């Protein structure tokens, strides 16, 4: 993703484009899978951990990224596929590989509908499938 595209994406979400924010957006955009804060810190040497975390927190607030709890103990972040400032309608299934500890988006896999009982208000859902990814299965 070019810098101009990053600036435009940030503006669409009501986020002021700073050099740090552009770097974080670009890193997330070029990743083929959701990344943890530690992975982002390893990839982005020019920004410290707290700077990356502040950017991610702001991005979550403005529905530019969403966080995935995959059971590994660390939140993973990815750019939202939908780019609505008002809501994140990126409901899709993720796959967590129990061998390599990577998480993958499974776009196109239907998400099961979950009806909650009266009185409950669902605000989010996490759909994680766990197992062995194709790369690890091939190595075994």
C-alpha positions as CSV (number, residue, x, y, z in Angstrom):
1,X,0.0,0.0,0.0
2,X,1.4,3.3,-1.0
3,X,1.7,6.2,1.4
4,X,-1.1,8.2,-0.4
5,X,-3.4,5.2,0.1
6,X,-2.5,5.0,3.8
7,X,-3.2,8.7,4.2
8,X,-6.6,8.3,2.4
9,X,-7.5,5.3,4.5
10,X,-6.7,7.0,7.8
11,X,-8.7,10.1,6.7
12,X,-11.7,7.9,5.8
13,X,-11.7,6.8,9.4
14,X,-11.3,10.2,10.9
15,X,-7.7,9.5,11.9
16,X,-5.0,12.2,11.4
17,X,-2.2,10.8,9.3
18,X,1.1,10.9,11.2
19,X,4.3,9.2,10.1
20,X,4.0,6.5,12.8
21,X,0.4,5.8,11.9
22,X,1.2,5.5,8.2
23,X,4.0,3.0,9.0
24,X,1.6,0.9,11.2
25,X,-1.2,0.9,8.6
26,X,1.3,0.0,5.8
27,X,2.7,-2.9,7.8
28,X,-0.7,-4.3,8.6
29,X,-1.8,-3.9,4.9
30,X,1.2,-5.8,3.6
31,X,0.8,-8.7,6.0
32,X,-1.0,-11.8,4.8
33,X,-2.3,-12.6,8.3
34,X,-3.2,-10.9,11.6
35,X,-0.2,-9.8,13.6
36,X,0.5,-9.5,17.4
37,X,1.9,-6.4,19.0
38,X,5.2,-8.3,19.4
39,X,5.3,-9.2,15.7
40,X,4.5,-5.6,14.7
41,X,7.3,-4.4,17.1
42,X,9.7,-6.8,15.4
43,X,8.7,-5.6,11.9
44,X,8.6,-1.9,12.7
45,X,12.0,-0.9,14.2
46,X,11.4,2.8,13.9
47,X,8.6,2.9,16.4
48,X,8.7,1.7,20.0
49,X,6.1,-0.7,21.4
50,X,4.1,2.0,23.2
51,X,3.8,4.0,20.0
52,X,2.6,1.0,18.0
53,X,0.1,0.2,20.8
54,X,-1.3,3.8,20.8
55,X,-1.8,3.6,17.1
56,X,-3.6,0.3,17.3
57,X,-5.8,1.5,20.1
58,X,-6.8,4.6,18.1
59,X,-7.3,2.4,15.0
60,X,-9.7,0.1,16.9
61,X,-11.6,3.1,18.2
62,X,-12.1,4.3,14.6
63,X,-12.9,0.8,13.2
64,X,-9.8,0.7,11.0
65,X,-8.5,-2.5,12.6
66,X,-10.1,-5.3,14.6
67,X,-8.5,-7.5,17.2
68,X,-8.7,-11.2,17.2
69,X,-8.5,-13.4,20.4
70,X,-7.3,-16.7,18.9
71,X,-6.5,-18.5,22.2
72,X,-2.8,-18.0,21.9
73,X,-2.7,-15.4,24.8
74,X,-2.0,-12.5,22.5
75,X,-4.3,-10.2,20.6
76,X,-3.8,-10.2,16.9
77,X,-4.6,-7.2,14.7
78,X,-5.6,-6.8,11.1
79,X,-7.0,-4.1,8.9
80,X,-10.8,-4.2,8.6
81,X,-12.0,-5.4,5.2
82,X,-14.9,-3.0,5.4
83,X,-13.9,0.6,5.9
84,X,-16.9,2.1,7.7
85,X,-16.0,4.6,10.4
86,X,-19.2,3.7,12.3
87,X,-18.9,0.0,12.6
88,X,-16.8,-3.1,11.9
89,X,-18.8,-5.6,9.8
90,X,-15.8,-7.7,9.2
91,X,-17.3,-10.8,10.7
92,X,-15.3,-13.7,9.4
93,X,-13.8,-17.0,10.6
94,X,-10.1,-17.2,11.6
95,X,-8.0,-20.4,11.8
96,X,-5.3,-20.8,14.5
97,X,-2.6,-23.3,13.8
98,X,-1.7,-25.2,17.0
99,X,1.7,-26.0,15.6
100,X,3.2,-22.8,14.2
101,X,0.9,-20.5,16.3
102,X,-0.1,-18.4,13.3
103,X,-3.6,-17.1,12.7
104,X,-5.2,-16.9,9.2
105,X,-8.3,-15.3,7.9
106,X,-10.8,-17.7,6.3
107,X,-12.6,-15.3,4.0
108,X,-15.6,-16.9,2.3
109,X,-16.2,-19.4,5.1
110,X,-19.8,-18.9,6.3
111,X,-20.1,-17.6,9.9
112,X,-22.7,-19.4,11.9
113,X,-25.5,-17.3,13.2
114,X,-25.8,-17.2,17.0
115,X,-29.1,-16.0,18.6
116,X,-28.7,-14.9,22.1
117,X,-31.6,-15.2,24.6
118,X,-33.8,-12.2,25.3
119,X,-32.2,-9.6,27.5
120,X,-28.7,-10.3,26.2
121,X,-27.0,-7.8,23.9
122,X,-24.2,-9.3,21.8
123,X,-21.5,-6.7,20.9
124,X,-19.0,-9.0,19.2
125,X,-18.3,-12.6,18.3
126,X,-15.1,-14.5,17.7
127,X,-15.1,-17.4,15.3
128,X,-11.9,-19.4,15.7
129,X,-11.2,-22.8,14.2
130,X,-8.1,-24.5,15.6
131,X,-6.0,-27.2,14.0
132,X,-3.0,-27.6,11.7
133,X,-2.4,-25.2,8.8
134,X,-1.5,-26.6,5.3
135,X,2.2,-25.7,5.7
136,X,2.5,-27.6,9.0
137,X,0.5,-30.5,7.7
138,X,2.8,-30.8,4.7
139,X,5.9,-30.8,7.0
140,X,4.5,-33.7,9.1
